[in-house]
Amino acid sequence: MVDSGASVLEIGEADANWALIRDKVVEERFGPAAVPVPFLEDASAYDLLSVLVRKPGRARRLLGRARPLVPVGALAQLAQQGLELGALACCTREYRARGEAHYEETRLVAGAPCHIQLQLASVHKKVAFLALRPGQLALRPDLPWLRGLRSLYLLHEVFYCGGLALAVRRGQCQRTLRLPGPRPLAFCCLKFALGPRGLLGPQKPLGPALPARAAWLKLPAPEPPAPPAESKSSPQGWSPFRRAKTVRTPKRPATPAPSLPSGKWPFARRRAQPAAPRRGDPDRHAMSLPLLPSAESDSDG
């Protein structure tokens, strides 16, 4: 059991320890097709019907690795036309049959044993049964990452916990982080082609890039409010093409995951490290939900 009297574990260190166990936890609990949320601090950005895109770049691959993925917002906030909010509410279902979960493991970290304990409360999932016809939906043209993008990923199944406690013990020192819920832990996604003017096209094969070789970018930290002053900024108060800084392991207490202003540039200059390889079950979806299997290879754009 997690000691309630332990000192507080900072969110940056919690994410580092989550990276050590997340693949095993998610595969054992939700199956090999589920993709772990890469950062606990950014977990709320991986909600149902959120959109993932790959970091733009001229080179399609670097040393055989796919370009990093980053969440850019909810589909309802990114769509310009073809999507009714009422339809989204009607097409989602929630399943609460998984209950509690406990996991613990001892790893060798920096030459010393590190005991990690994870407790999950009220584990459940949500699924979106949404049929999207090619050309039915268009993204907003002012999105800065839209130019040159040829595909996107849509989260259609998300696994949540009602609360989370992560404890790390090294020697006689134990620290614990407690996070309220509901909090996404893992997800399954679909890949869609993206045509001219941001029109959502047909579904593409997911391929082996998720989850086996996925790399992730951490969301930027929330910016402090700027003092009132005259500037040449955009009407919203920020330039949509400004690059946000990458925060790797911030040393601060746990806070809710930062949300990007609609249309803000989400990519950092520093390349993210790829997640450890893991086995998955790719290409089991077709155009609508639930979907049919597909055996084609990945051709990400």
C-alpha positions as CSV (number, residue, x, y, z in Angstrom):
1,M,0.0,0.0,0.0
2,V,1.1,3.6,-0.7
3,D,2.2,5.3,2.5
4,S,-0.1,8.3,3.2
5,G,2.6,9.9,5.4
6,A,5.4,9.9,2.7
7,S,6.8,13.2,1.4
8,V,5.6,14.6,-1.9
9,L,7.0,13.3,-5.2
10,E,7.5,16.1,-7.7
11,I,5.7,15.8,-11.0
12,G,8.9,15.8,-13.1
13,E,10.3,12.8,-11.2
14,A,7.0,11.1,-11.3
15,D,7.0,11.3,-15.1
16,A,10.5,9.8,-15.1
17,N,9.3,6.8,-13.1
18,W,6.1,6.5,-15.0
19,A,8.2,6.1,-18.2
20,L,9.9,3.1,-16.6
21,I,6.6,1.2,-15.9
22,R,4.0,2.6,-18.2
23,D,4.4,0.1,-21.1
24,K,4.0,-2.9,-18.7
25,V,1.1,-1.3,-16.8
26,V,-0.9,-0.4,-19.9
27,E,-0.2,-3.7,-21.7
28,E,-1.2,-5.8,-18.7
29,R,-4.3,-3.8,-17.9
30,F,-5.6,-2.6,-21.3
31,G,-4.0,-4.9,-23.9
32,P,-1.1,-4.5,-26.4
33,A,-3.0,-2.2,-28.7
34,A,-3.4,0.6,-26.1
35,V,-0.8,3.4,-26.1
36,P,0.3,4.8,-22.7
37,V,-0.1,8.5,-22.0
38,P,3.6,9.6,-22.3
39,F,3.5,12.2,-19.5
40,L,1.3,12.2,-16.4
41,E,1.5,16.0,-16.3
42,D,0.0,16.3,-19.8
43,A,-2.5,13.5,-19.4
44,S,-5.6,15.7,-19.9
45,A,-4.4,16.6,-23.4
46,Y,-5.0,12.9,-24.4
47,D,-8.8,13.0,-23.8
48,L,-11.4,11.4,-26.0
49,L,-11.5,12.8,-29.6
50,S,-8.3,14.7,-29.1
51,V,-6.0,15.1,-32.1
52,L,-2.4,14.2,-32.5
53,V,-0.1,15.4,-35.3
54,R,3.6,14.8,-36.1
55,K,6.2,17.5,-35.7
56,P,6.7,19.1,-39.1
57,G,10.0,18.5,-40.8
58,R,11.6,18.0,-44.2
59,A,13.1,14.6,-43.3
60,R,10.4,11.9,-43.0
61,R,12.5,9.7,-40.8
62,L,15.6,10.2,-38.6
63,L,17.7,7.1,-38.0
64,G,14.6,4.9,-38.7
65,R,12.5,6.7,-36.2
66,A,9.2,8.4,-36.8
67,R,8.9,12.1,-36.1
68,P,7.6,13.0,-32.6
69,L,3.8,13.2,-31.9
70,V,2.2,16.0,-29.9
71,P,-1.5,16.7,-29.0
72,V,-2.9,19.8,-30.5
73,G,-6.4,20.0,-29.0
74,A,-9.9,18.5,-29.2
75,L,-11.4,17.9,-32.5
76,A,-14.4,20.0,-31.7
77,Q,-12.1,23.0,-31.2
78,L,-10.1,22.4,-34.3
79,A,-13.0,21.8,-36.7
80,Q,-14.3,24.6,-38.9
81,Q,-17.3,22.8,-40.3
82,G,-19.0,19.4,-40.5
83,L,-19.0,18.6,-36.8
84,E,-21.9,19.2,-34.4
85,L,-21.2,19.2,-30.7
86,G,-24.4,17.5,-30.0
87,A,-23.5,14.6,-32.3
88,L,-20.2,14.2,-30.3
89,A,-22.1,13.8,-27.0
90,C,-24.4,11.2,-28.5
91,C,-21.7,9.1,-30.1
92,T,-19.7,8.5,-26.9
93,R,-20.1,5.6,-24.5
94,E,-18.6,5.0,-21.0
95,Y,-17.8,1.6,-19.6
96,R,-17.1,1.2,-15.8
97,A,-16.3,-2.4,-15.3
98,R,-12.5,-2.5,-14.6
99,G,-12.4,-1.3,-11.0
100,E,-9.2,-0.9,-9.1
101,A,-5.6,-1.7,-10.1
102,H,-2.3,-2.1,-8.3
103,Y,1.2,-2.4,-9.8
104,E,4.7,-2.5,-8.2
105,E,8.2,-3.1,-9.5
106,T,11.8,-2.7,-8.4
107,R,14.1,-1.3,-11.0
108,L,17.8,-0.5,-10.9
109,V,18.2,3.3,-11.3
110,A,21.6,5.0,-11.3
111,G,23.1,1.9,-9.7
112,A,20.6,1.7,-6.8
113,P,17.4,-0.2,-6.4
114,C,14.2,1.9,-6.9
115,H,10.9,0.5,-5.8
116,I,7.9,1.9,-7.7
117,Q,4.3,1.4,-6.6
118,L,1.2,2.5,-8.6
119,Q,-2.4,2.5,-7.4
120,L,-5.3,3.3,-9.8
121,A,-8.8,3.9,-8.6
122,S,-12.1,3.6,-10.6
123,V,-10.5,2.4,-13.9
124,H,-12.8,2.9,-16.8
125,K,-12.9,3.7,-20.5
126,K,-14.8,5.9,-23.0
127,V,-15.3,5.0,-26.6
128,A,-16.4,7.3,-29.5
129,F,-18.6,5.6,-32.1
130,L,-18.3,8.4,-34.7
131,A,-18.5,7.8,-38.5
132,L,-16.6,10.4,-40.5
133,R,-17.1,10.5,-44.2
134,P,-14.2,11.8,-46.4
135,G,-14.7,15.5,-47.0
136,Q,-17.3,15.8,-44.3
137,L,-15.1,17.7,-41.8
138,A,-12.7,20.5,-42.4
139,L,-10.2,22.0,-39.9
140,R,-9.8,25.7,-39.3
141,P,-7.4,27.3,-41.9
142,D,-5.7,29.5,-39.3
143,L,-4.0,26.5,-37.5
144,P,-0.3,27.1,-37.8
145,W,0.7,23.4,-38.0
146,L,-1.9,22.7,-40.8
147,R,0.3,23.7,-43.7
148,G,2.0,20.6,-45.2
149,L,0.3,18.2,-42.9
150,R,-0.9,15.1,-44.7
151,S,-2.4,13.0,-41.8
152,L,-3.5,13.2,-38.2
153,Y,-4.4,10.8,-35.4
154,L,-7.7,10.9,-33.6
155,L,-8.2,9.3,-30.2
156,H,-11.3,7.2,-30.3
157,E,-10.9,5.0,-27.2
158,V,-9.4,6.3,-23.9
159,F,-8.8,4.5,-20.6
160,Y,-9.1,6.6,-17.4
161,C,-8.6,6.3,-13.7
162,G,-10.6,8.1,-11.0
163,G,-7.4,8.8,-9.0
164,L,-3.8,7.9,-9.1
165,A,-1.1,7.4,-6.4
166,L,2.5,6.8,-7.5
167,A,5.1,6.1,-4.8
168,V,8.9,5.8,-5.2
169,R,11.1,4.4,-2.5
170,R,14.9,4.6,-2.6
171,G,16.6,3.2,0.5
172,Q,14.6,4.5,3.5
173,C,13.1,7.5,1.6
174,Q,9.7,7.2,0.1
175,R,7.9,9.9,-1.8
176,T,4.4,9.8,-3.2
177,L,2.4,11.8,-5.8
178,R,-1.4,11.7,-5.7
179,L,-3.3,13.0,-8.7
180,P,-7.1,13.4,-8.9
181,G,-9.2,12.0,-11.7
182,P,-10.7,11.4,-14.1
183,R,-7.2,11.2,-15.7
184,P,-6.4,9.5,-19.1
185,L,-3.8,6.7,-18.8
186,A,-3.9,5.1,-22.2
187,F,-5.6,5.4,-25.6
188,C,-6.3,3.9,-29.0
189,C,-6.3,6.1,-32.1
190,L,-7.2,6.2,-35.7
191,K,-5.2,7.7,-38.5
192,F,-6.8,9.9,-41.2
193,A,-5.5,11.5,-44.4
194,L,-5.7,15.2,-44.5
195,G,-6.4,16.9,-47.9
196,P,-6.1,20.4,-49.2
197,R,-7.8,23.2,-47.1
198,G,-7.8,20.9,-44.1
199,L,-10.4,18.5,-45.4
200,L,-10.4,15.2,-43.5
201,G,-9.9,12.4,-45.9
202,P,-10.3,8.6,-45.7
203,Q,-8.8,6.5,-42.9
204,K,-5.2,5.3,-43.4
205,P,-3.5,2.2,-42.0
206,L,-2.1,2.9,-38.5
207,G,1.1,1.0,-39.2
208,P,3.8,0.1,-36.7
209,A,4.7,3.6,-35.6
210,L,2.1,3.4,-32.9
211,P,2.7,2.3,-30.3
212,A,6.0,0.4,-31.0
213,R,8.1,3.4,-32.2
214,A,6.3,6.4,-31.0
215,A,8.2,9.4,-29.8
216,W,6.5,12.3,-28.0
217,L,6.8,16.0,-27.4
218,K,6.0,17.4,-24.0
219,L,3.6,20.3,-23.9
220,P,4.9,23.7,-23.0
221,A,4.4,25.1,-19.6
222,P,1.7,27.7,-19.1
223,E,2.9,31.2,-19.8
224,P,2.6,33.8,-17.1
225,P,0.2,36.6,-17.9
226,A,2.0,39.5,-19.7
227,P,1.8,43.0,-18.2
228,P,-0.5,45.3,-20.1
229,A,1.5,47.1,-22.7
230,E,1.2,48.2,-26.3
231,S,2.6,45.6,-28.7
232,K,2.3,44.5,-32.3
233,S,1.0,41.1,-31.3
234,S,-2.0,39.4,-32.9
235,P,-5.5,40.2,-31.6
236,Q,-5.4,37.2,-29.3
237,G,-2.3,38.4,-27.6
238,W,0.2,35.9,-29.0
239,S,1.7,35.0,-32.3
240,P,0.2,31.7,-33.6
241,F,3.5,30.8,-35.2
242,R,5.6,31.3,-32.1
243,R,7.5,28.2,-31.0
244,A,6.9,27.1,-27.4
245,K,9.7,25.9,-25.1
246,T,10.0,22.3,-24.2
247,V,9.8,21.4,-20.5
248,R,11.4,18.0,-19.8
249,T,11.3,17.5,-16.1
250,P,10.0,20.5,-14.3
251,K,10.7,20.7,-10.6
252,R,7.4,21.9,-9.3
253,P,4.3,20.4,-7.6
254,A,1.7,18.6,-9.6
255,T,-0.6,20.8,-11.7
256,P,-3.2,20.1,-14.3
257,A,-1.9,19.5,-17.8
258,P,-1.5,22.8,-19.7
259,S,-4.0,23.4,-22.4
260,L,-2.9,25.1,-25.6
261,P,-4.8,28.1,-26.8
262,S,-6.7,27.2,-29.9
263,G,-4.4,27.3,-32.9
264,K,-1.1,28.0,-30.9
265,W,2.1,26.6,-32.2
266,P,2.8,23.5,-30.1
267,F,6.2,22.3,-31.2
268,A,9.5,22.8,-29.4
269,R,13.0,23.1,-31.0
270,R,14.5,20.3,-29.0
271,R,14.0,16.8,-30.3
272,A,12.1,14.5,-28.0
273,Q,13.5,11.1,-27.0
274,P,11.6,8.1,-28.4
275,A,9.7,5.8,-26.1
276,A,11.0,2.3,-25.5
277,P,10.0,-0.2,-28.2
278,R,6.9,-2.2,-27.2
279,R,4.8,-4.7,-29.0
280,G,1.4,-3.7,-30.2
281,D,-1.5,-4.7,-32.4
282,P,-1.6,-2.3,-35.3
283,D,-4.1,-1.7,-38.1
284,R,-7.4,-3.1,-36.7
285,H,-9.6,-0.3,-37.7
286,A,-11.4,0.9,-40.8
287,M,-13.4,4.0,-41.6
288,S,-16.1,4.1,-38.9
289,L,-16.3,2.9,-35.3
290,P,-16.2,0.0,-34.6
291,L,-13.8,-0.6,-37.6
292,L,-12.4,-3.4,-39.7
293,P,-8.8,-4.7,-39.8
294,S,-6.3,-3.3,-42.2
295,A,-2.9,-4.9,-43.2
296,E,-1.3,-2.0,-45.1
297,S,2.0,-0.5,-43.9
298,D,2.3,3.0,-42.5
299,S,3.1,5.9,-44.8
300,D,3.0,9.0,-42.5
301,G,3.0,12.5,-43.9
